[in-house]
Amino acid sequence: MRRRTPTAGLALALFAAVTATLAAPAPAGAAPAPASAAPALAAAAPDISVTNVQAHLTQLNAIAGNNGGNRRAGSAGYTASVSYVKAKLQAAGYTVSEQYCSTCTYPSNNLIAEWPQGPADQVVMFGAHLDSVSAGPGINDNGSGSATLLENALVLAQQNPSMTKRVRFAWWTDEEQGLNGSEFYVNQLSATQRGYIKGYYNFDMVASTNGGYFINRLTSTTAAPLKAYWDSLNLQPEENVEGQGRSDDYSFQQAGIPTSGYAAGASARKTSTQAAKWGGTANSAYDPCYHRSCDTTANISATVLNRSADGVAYAIWQLAVGGGTPTNDFSVAVSPTSGSVARGGSTTATVSTATTGGSAQTVNLSATGAPSGVTVSFSPSSVTSGGSATMTVTASATATTGTFTITVTGTGSVTRSVGYTLTVTGTGGCAGGQLIRNSSFESGSTPWTATSGVITNSSSQAARTGSYKAWLDGYGSTHTDTLSQSVSIPAGCASYTLSFWLHIDTAETTTGTAYDRLTVQVGTTTLASYSNLNAASGYTQRSFNLAAYAGQTVTLKWTGVEDASLQTSFVIDDVTLQVG
């Protein structure tokens, strides 16, 4: 959005003149305003993926970074931005054209894209300026509006519904120098072409980090679909006073074309009343990085951006998409939208779904984008739209640290997704202590899993302590015994020592051949192997460092395998896993 340049008195005069013009009866031959939003959608509007919108913002930010830090009109950064958006639209099937603005402060191109369906004399237009100021990459101002329209355009093409009006998208140049690109476009239209445009909707700064919910000409008929969507979220939007006359909708107003649009605020300060109903910080700017170098992808509220993008889709479907049998559709959301987990720990969030069109359907949940060492699971893994599931994010002891965007996807007759921001930290608490339960086998078999007869108080082999021990093999014939226990090993500890006492008794007489073996495993990894060659009187303590398994749930397993003759007994007692 361009800076306000008129003096206070002139600004008031301009506002009064515009208000009087908009309030006056339309002149003969003027285009009628779009119809107000119907009580319910004739066809379900899609849920626009905020993750996809943010991906476009990442590209625009990279373009600025590769071209001197900005995307100012006429610069290499602006030209590359046009190329990025144009390529996406052409691949989706739009009729795309570039219009050279010869009268702009920095001569450069507007980008116009039209979906080639619907009556050509009934046009609803959606626009955003694509240029930034020279001070920074302009990701909220106005990558946010540009990316919102781009993703809406791509979703419209993907769904390819029947159309009652034609939808035209525009990305303007040289807005920051005085609305020059949009003004040039409007001035090049004939009176007939202007009459075809039944409404123009502008989106400038729609993701401010301390943002509000503002609508241009809030009470107008044109604004009705935008307001209806935000009203459905109980956002209580307000008139966009700060933005009056300062963005590209003004060029269309001056030509007598009905206008509206969304905004989230620029350098003006949020009031205490607004902070009470919207959250955020009172007496601070809606966008603290307005026209500054810090207007990067970090200067974006994903929540405000998501609500703006979905509101655009609602308006498109209300104004221009045909009716018919509602498509079965659903939305997916995650709460909270972000979380933090230390290595070795876990965190949870609620994934909720809602039926937005047609009938309820089964939605299968999945996640992508998790870093190495992080797993995401859902309970249950599928729900009927309208239901919810618990998402559990678990980080191993060696998980990659940093901040990541995990995409949570619901798959049914359509696919819907939402972003979840995860921060993995390198520290975690140490829940120290001895982790093996019933370590001396005196409480029976629980929670051990063992071959029948392994856990015993038989006097034929003495326990090291107490009466019970685990006695594997000793039959003198082909035989296999197992003993195992699952254990969760916490992260963040200084030591992880697995110990057990082992007595090996054998009737084998060889001094060179291992006929009978005992294998010790963690999961599928073998820690050690013993045999009849290790036979000795009494018990010997065996110890292992399990630090590599911190933050994991593993199964400790002993497997004794005996050959066809001459017994070997593997007797185990006092198993411990001490962490601290």
C-alpha positions in Angstrom: 0.0 0.0 0.0 1.3 3.4 -0.9 2.0 6.0 1.8 -0.6 8.7 2.4 0.6 11.8 0.6 -2.2 14.4 0.8 -2.4 16.9 3.7 -5.0 16.2 6.4 -7.4 18.8 5.0 -7.0 17.6 1.4 -7.4 14.0 2.6 -10.7 14.8 4.3 -11.9 16.6 1.2 -11.0 13.6 -1.0 -12.7 11.3 1.4 -15.9 13.4 1.4 -15.9 13.6 -2.3 -15.5 9.8 -2.8 -18.1 9.1 -0.2 -20.6 11.4 -1.9 -19.9 9.8 -5.2 -20.4 6.3 -3.9 -23.5 7.3 -2.0 -25.1 9.0 -5.0 -27.5 7.2 -7.4 -25.6 5.4 -10.2 -25.6 7.4 -13.4 -27.5 6.1 -16.4 -25.7 3.3 -18.1 -23.4 2.6 -15.1 -22.7 -1.0 -14.2 -24.9 -2.4 -11.5 -23.3 -3.5 -8.2 -22.9 -7.3 -7.7 -25.7 -9.1 -6.0 -25.5 -9.5 -2.3 -24.3 -12.8 -0.8 -26.9 -15.4 -0.7 -27.8 -17.0 2.7 -26.0 -20.2 1.7 -23.6 -21.1 -1.0 -25.0 -22.5 -4.2 -21.8 -24.5 -4.5 -19.3 -25.1 -1.7 -16.4 -22.7 -1.8 -13.0 -24.5 -1.4 -10.8 -24.2 1.6 -7.6 -22.4 0.4 -4.4 -24.0 1.7 -2.6 -21.3 3.7 0.5 -23.5 3.3 0.3 -23.1 -0.5 -0.1 -19.3 -0.1 2.9 -19.2 2.1 4.9 -21.2 -0.4 4.3 -18.4 -3.0 5.4 -15.9 -0.4 8.6 -17.8 0.1 9.3 -17.6 -3.6 8.6 -13.9 -3.7 10.9 -13.4 -0.8 13.7 -15.4 -2.5 13.2 -13.4 -5.7 13.7 -10.2 -3.7 16.8 -11.7 -2.1 18.3 -12.5 -5.4 17.6 -9.1 -6.9 18.9 -6.5 -4.5 16.5 -7.1 -1.6 13.3 -5.7 -3.2 10.7 -6.1 -5.9 10.2 -2.4 -6.7 8.3 -1.7 -9.9 10.6 -1.7 -12.9 13.3 -3.6 -11.1 14.7 -7.0 -11.9 12.9 -8.3 -8.7 9.6 -7.0 -10.0 10.1 -8.6 -13.5 11.0 -11.9 -11.9 7.8 -11.7 -9.7 5.7 -11.2 -12.8 7.4 -14.2 -14.5 6.7 -16.4 -11.5 3.0 -15.6 -11.2 2.6 -15.7 -15.0 4.1 -19.1 -15.4 1.8 -20.6 -12.7 -1.3 -19.1 -14.3 -0.4 -20.2 -17.9 0.2 -23.7 -16.7 -3.2 -23.7 -15.0 -5.0 -22.7 -18.3 -5.6 -18.9 -17.9 -5.6 -16.4 -20.6 -2.7 -14.3 -19.5 -1.4 -10.9 -20.8 1.1 -8.3 -19.7 0.2 -4.7 -20.1 3.1 -2.2 -20.4 2.4 0.9 -18.2 4.2 3.6 -20.2 3.1 6.4 -17.8 4.3 4.7 -14.6 7.0 6.3 -12.5 8.9 3.1 -13.2 7.6 1.8 -16.5 6.8 -1.9 -16.2 4.0 -4.4 -16.7 0.6 -5.1 -15.2 -0.3 -8.8 -15.3 -3.9 -9.7 -16.2 -5.3 -13.3 -16.1 -8.8 -14.3 -17.1 -10.4 -17.7 -16.5 -11.9 -18.4 -20.0 -15.4 -19.4 -18.8 -18.6 -17.5 -18.0 -20.1 -14.6 -20.0 -17.4 -12.1 -21.2 -19.7 -9.1 -20.5 -20.2 -10.1 -16.9 -16.8 -9.7 -15.1 -15.9 -9.9 -11.5 -12.3 -8.6 -11.0 -9.9 -9.4 -8.2 -6.6 -7.4 -7.9 -3.5 -6.8 -5.8 -0.3 -4.8 -6.4 2.7 -7.0 -7.0 5.4 -4.4 -6.5 7.2 -3.5 -3.2 8.9 -0.4 -2.0 12.7 -0.3 -2.5 13.4 -0.7 1.2 12.5 -4.4 1.4 11.0 -7.5 -0.2 7.4 -6.4 0.5 6.0 -9.8 1.7 3.0 -8.5 3.6 2.9 -5.3 1.4 1.9 -6.7 -0.9 3.1 -10.3 -1.4 0.3 -11.3 0.8 -2.4 -10.0 -1.5 -0.6 -11.2 -4.6 -0.1 -14.7 -3.2 -3.7 -14.9 -1.9 -5.0 -14.2 -5.4 -2.6 -16.5 -7.1 -3.6 -19.5 -5.0 -7.3 -18.7 -5.4 -6.8 -18.5 -9.2 -5.0 -21.9 -9.2 -7.7 -23.5 -7.1 -10.5 -22.1 -9.3 -8.7 -23.7 -12.4 -8.2 -27.0 -10.6 -11.9 -27.3 -9.6 -13.1 -25.9 -12.9 -16.7 -25.3 -11.8 -19.5 -24.0 -14.0 -19.4 -20.2 -14.1 -22.2 -17.6 -14.0 -19.7 -14.7 -14.4 -16.2 -14.3 -15.8 -13.4 -14.0 -13.2 -10.5 -11.7 -14.0 -7.4 -11.4 -11.8 -4.9 -8.6 -11.9 -1.4 -7.9 -10.4 -0.6 -4.2 -10.6 2.7 -2.5 -11.0 3.9 0.9 -9.6 1.2 1.0 -6.9 3.8 2.3 -4.4 4.5 5.3 -6.6 0.8 6.4 -6.7 -1.5 3.6 -7.9 -0.1 4.2 -11.4 -0.5 0.7 -12.8 -4.2 0.3 -12.0 -4.9 3.8 -13.0 -3.3 3.1 -16.4 -5.3 -0.1 -16.8 -8.6 1.6 -16.0 -7.9 4.6 -18.3 -7.2 2.2 -21.2 -10.7 0.6 -20.9 -13.4 1.8 -23.2 -16.8 2.7 -21.6 -18.2 -0.6 -22.8 -15.3 -2.5 -21.2 -15.7 -0.7 -17.9 -19.4 -1.6 -18.0 -18.6 -5.2 -18.2 -16.8 -5.1 -14.8 -19.6 -5.6 -12.2 -17.3 -5.3 -9.2 -13.6 -4.9 -8.4 -12.1 -6.4 -5.2 -8.7 -5.3 -3.9 -6.4 -7.1 -1.5 -3.5 -5.1 -0.1 -1.7 -6.2 3.1 -3.9 -9.1 4.2 -1.6 -10.8 6.7 -0.3 -8.1 9.1 1.2 -9.6 12.3 -0.7 -7.3 14.6 -3.5 -7.2 12.1 -7.1 -6.3 12.2 -10.0 -7.3 9.9 -10.9 -4.4 7.6 -13.2 -4.2 4.6 -13.3 -1.5 2.0 -16.8 0.1 1.9 -17.9 -2.3 4.6 -21.7 -1.6 4.3 -21.9 -1.6 0.5 -23.6 -4.3 -1.5 -20.3 -5.0 -3.2 -18.7 -5.9 0.2 -21.5 -8.2 1.2 -19.8 -11.6 0.3 -16.5 -10.6 2.0 -18.3 -9.4 5.1 -20.5 -12.5 5.1 -17.5 -14.8 5.3 -15.8 -12.9 8.1 -19.1 -12.6 9.9 -19.4 -16.4 9.9 -16.1 -16.5 11.9 -17.4 -13.8 14.3 -14.6 -11.5 13.4 -16.7 -8.3 13.6 -14.8 -6.5 10.7 -14.5 -2.7 10.5 -14.3 -0.2 7.8 -10.8 0.2 6.2 -10.4 3.9 7.1 -6.6 3.8 7.0 -6.6 2.5 3.4 -9.1 4.8 1.9 -7.7 6.3 -1.4 -4.4 4.5 -0.8 -4.6 1.4 -2.9 -5.7 0.2 -6.4 -9.4 0.0 -5.6 -9.4 3.9 -5.7 -8.6 3.8 -9.5 -11.7 1.8 -10.1 -13.9 3.9 -7.7 -12.9 7.0 -9.7 -14.2 5.3 -12.9 -17.6 4.5 -11.3 -16.9 0.7 -10.8 -18.2 -0.7 -7.5 -15.3 -1.8 -5.2 -14.5 -3.5 -2.0 -11.6 -5.6 -0.6 -9.8 -6.9 2.5 -7.0 -5.4 4.4 -5.3 -6.1 7.8 -3.7 -2.7 8.4 -0.5 -0.9 7.9 1.3 1.7 10.1 -1.8 2.9 12.0 -2.0 1.6 15.6 -4.4 -1.0 16.9 -6.9 0.4 19.5 -7.5 -1.3 22.9 -11.1 -2.1 21.7 -9.7 -3.8 18.6 -7.1 -5.7 20.6 -9.9 -6.9 23.0 -11.9 -8.5 20.1 -9.1 -9.5 17.7 -6.1 -10.1 20.0 -2.7 -8.6 19.4 -1.1 -5.5 21.0 -3.0 -2.3 21.6 -1.3 1.0 20.6 1.1 -0.8 18.3 1.2 -0.7 14.5 -0.9 -3.3 12.6 2.3 -4.0 10.6 5.5 -3.1 12.5 7.5 -3.7 9.4 5.5 -1.6 7.0 7.7 -0.3 4.2 10.8 -1.6 6.0 13.5 -4.3 5.2 12.0 -6.6 7.8 8.8 -7.1 5.7 9.9 -10.7 5.0 8.2 -14.1 5.3 8.6 -13.7 9.1 6.3 -10.6 8.9 3.2 -12.7 8.2 0.3 -13.8 10.4 -0.8 -17.2 9.0 -4.1 -16.9 10.8 -5.1 -13.6 9.2 -3.7 -14.8 5.8 -5.8 -18.0 6.0 -9.0 -16.1 6.8 -8.3 -13.6 4.0 -7.6 -16.4 1.4 -10.7 -18.3 2.3 -12.8 -15.2 2.2 -11.7 -14.5 -1.3 -12.7 -18.0 -2.3 -16.1 -17.5 -0.7 -16.6 -14.3 -2.7 -15.6 -15.9 -6.0 -18.0 -18.8 -5.4 -20.8 -16.5 -4.3 -20.4 -14.0 -7.2 -19.3 -16.2 -10.2 -19.8 -19.9 -9.6 -22.9 -21.7 -10.9 -25.2 -23.8 -8.8 -26.2 -27.4 -9.0 -25.8 -30.3 -6.7 -23.4 -29.3 -3.9 -20.0 -31.0 -4.1 -19.1 -33.1 -1.1 -16.4 -31.0 0.6 -14.8 -30.5 4.0 -12.4 -28.3 5.8 -9.5 -29.2 8.1 -8.0 -27.1 10.9 -5.4 -27.7 13.6 -5.4 -26.1 17.1 -3.0 -24.8 18.3 -1.4 -23.8 14.9 2.1 -24.2 16.3 3.9 -26.2 19.0 7.3 -26.8 20.4 9.0 -30.2 21.4 12.3 -31.0 22.9 14.4 -33.9 21.7 13.1 -37.0 23.3 9.7 -35.4 24.0 6.3 -35.1 22.3 3.5 -32.6 21.9 -0.1 -32.8 20.8 -2.7 -30.8 18.9 -6.3 -31.3 17.8 -7.1 -31.7 14.1 -10.7 -30.8 13.5 -12.8 -31.2 10.3 -16.1 -29.8 9.2 -18.4 -30.7 6.3 -18.6 -27.5 4.1 -20.6 -28.9 1.2 -22.8 -31.9 0.4 -22.7 -34.9 2.7 -20.3 -36.0 5.4 -17.4 -38.2 4.2 -14.5 -40.2 5.6 -11.4 -38.1 5.9 -8.0 -39.9 6.1 -5.3 -37.8 8.0 -1.6 -37.7 7.1 1.3 -35.3 7.6 4.3 -34.3 5.5 7.3 -32.0 6.1 8.4 -33.4 9.5 12.2 -33.1 9.9 14.5 -36.1 10.4 13.8 -37.8 13.7 10.3 -36.5 14.1 7.2 -38.6 13.7 3.5 -37.5 13.4 0.6 -39.8 14.2 -3.1 -39.3 14.4 -5.6 -41.0 16.8 -7.9 -41.9 15.1 -6.1 -41.9 11.7 -9.4 -41.2 9.9 -12.6 -39.4 10.9 -16.0 -38.6 9.5 -16.0 -34.9 8.4 -17.2 -33.0 11.4 -15.1 -35.1 13.7 -11.7 -34.5 15.2 -8.5 -36.4 16.0 -5.5 -36.0 18.3 -2.2 -35.3 16.5 0.9 -36.4 18.4 4.3 -35.1 17.3 7.3 -37.1 18.8 10.9 -36.1 18.5 13.7 -38.6 18.9 16.9 -37.9 20.9 18.7 -37.1 17.6 15.9 -35.2 15.9 16.9 -32.2 13.7 16.4 -29.0 15.6 14.9 -25.8 14.1 11.5 -24.5 13.1 9.5 -26.4 10.4 6.2 -26.3 8.6 4.3 -29.6 8.8 1.5 -29.9 6.4 -1.5 -31.8 7.8 -3.6 -33.2 5.0 -7.1 -34.6 5.0 -7.9 -36.9 2.0 -11.5 -37.8 1.0 -13.3 -37.1 -2.2 -11.1 -33.9 -2.2 -7.9 -33.1 -0.5 -7.6 -30.3 2.1 -4.6 -29.3 4.1 -3.4 -26.9 6.8 0.0 -25.8 8.1 1.3 -26.5 11.6 4.5 -24.8 12.7 6.8 -27.0 14.8 9.9 -26.0 16.7 12.3 -28.7 17.8 14.7 -27.8 20.5 17.9 -29.6 21.5 17.1 -29.9 25.2 14.9 -32.1 27.2 14.4 -33.1 30.8 16.0 -36.3 32.1 13.5 -38.6 33.9 16.2 -40.6 35.5 16.0 -43.9 37.4 15.9 -47.6 36.9 13.6 -48.4 33.9 13.3 -52.2 33.9 10.2 -53.4 35.7 10.3 -56.7 37.7 14.0 -56.6 37.1 14.7 -59.7 39.3 11.7 -61.7 38.1 10.3 -62.1 41.6 6.9 -60.8 40.6 6.2 -63.4 38.0 6.3 -62.8 34.2 4.7 -59.4 34.0 5.8 -57.2 32.1 8.2 -59.6 30.5 7.4 -61.6 27.4 9.1 -65.0 27.6 8.9 -68.6 26.3 7.0 -70.9 28.6 9.1 -72.0 31.5 11.9 -69.4 31.1 11.0 -67.4 34.2 11.2 -69.9 37.0 12.2 -70.6 40.6 13.5 -74.1 39.8 16.3 -75.1 42.2 18.2 -76.8 39.4 19.8 -73.4 38.6 20.3 -70.9 41.4 19.0 -67.3 41.2 21.6 -64.6 41.8 19.2 -62.9 44.2 15.8 -64.0 45.5 14.3 -67.2 44.1 13.4 -66.4 40.5 15.5 -65.9 37.4 15.2 -66.3 33.6 16.6 -69.7 32.5 17.0 -70.0 28.7 17.7 -73.4 27.1 19.4 -76.2 29.1 17.4 -79.0 27.3 20.3 -80.8 25.5 18.2 -80.9 22.3 17.3 -78.4 19.5 15.5 -75.6 21.3 15.0 -71.8 21.2 13.9 -69.6 24.2 13.3 -65.8 24.2 13.0 -63.1 26.9 12.0 -59.5 26.2 10.6 -56.3 27.6 9.7 -53.0 25.9 11.0 -49.8 27.6 10.8 -46.1 26.9 14.1 -44.4 27.2 14.0 -40.6 28.0 16.1 -38.0 26.4 18.4 -35.5 28.1 20.2 -37.8 30.5 23.9 -38.1 31.0 24.1 -41.9 31.2 22.2 -44.9 30.0 23.5 -48.2 31.3 21.9 -51.5 30.6 23.2 -54.2 33.0 22.3 -57.9 33.7 23.9 -60.8 35.4 24.6 -63.9 33.3 25.6 -67.4 34.3 26.4 -69.9 31.6 26.5 -73.6 32.4 27.2 -76.2 29.7 27.8 -79.9 29.1 29.6 -79.2 25.9 33.3 -80.3 26.0 34.7 -78.4 23.0 37.0 -75.5 23.6 36.7 -74.1 20.1 33.2 -74.4 18.7 30.1 -72.3 19.7 27.3 -74.8 19.5 24.8 -73.0 21.6 24.3 -69.2 21.6 22.7 -66.4 23.5 22.1 -63.1 21.5 21.3 -59.8 23.2 19.4 -57.2 21.1 18.0 -53.7 21.3 15.3 -53.7 18.6 17.0 -55.2 15.6 20.5 -54.3 16.7 22.6 -57.0 18.3 24.5 -55.7 21.4 26.4 -59.0 22.1 26.5 -62.7 21.6 27.6 -65.4 24.1 28.0 -69.2 23.7 28.9 -72.3 25.5 32.5 -71.1 25.1 31.8 -68.4 27.7 30.7 -70.9 30.4 31.9 -70.1 33.9 30.9 -70.7 37.5 28.8 -68.1 39.1 27.3 -64.9 37.6 29.1 -62.3 35.6 27.7 -58.7 35.1 27.3 -57.6 31.5 26.8 -53.8 30.8 26.1 -51.7 27.7 25.7 -48.0 26.9 22.2 -47.3 25.4 22.7 -43.5 24.9 22.1 -44.0 21.2 18.5 -45.0 21.9 17.6 -42.0 24.1 14.1 -40.6 23.3 12.9 -43.9 21.8 10.8 -46.8 22.9 12.7 -50.0 22.3 12.4 -53.7 22.9 15.3 -55.4 24.8 15.5 -59.1 23.8 17.5 -62.2 24.8 17.4 -65.2 22.4 18.9 -68.6 23.4 19.4 -71.1 20.6 20.5 -74.7 21.5 21.6 -77.4 19.1 20.7 -81.1 19.1 22.9 -82.4 21.9 24.7 -81.5 25.1 22.8 -78.8 27.1 23.9 -75.2 27.6 21.9 -73.1 30.1 21.9 -69.3 29.9 20.6 -67.9 33.2 19.8 -64.2 33.6 19.0 -62.2 36.7 18.8 -58.6 38.0 18.3 -56.8 34.7 18.5 -53.0 35.1 18.5 -50.0 32.8 19.8 -47.1 34.9 19.5 -43.6 33.4 20.6 -40.4 35.1 
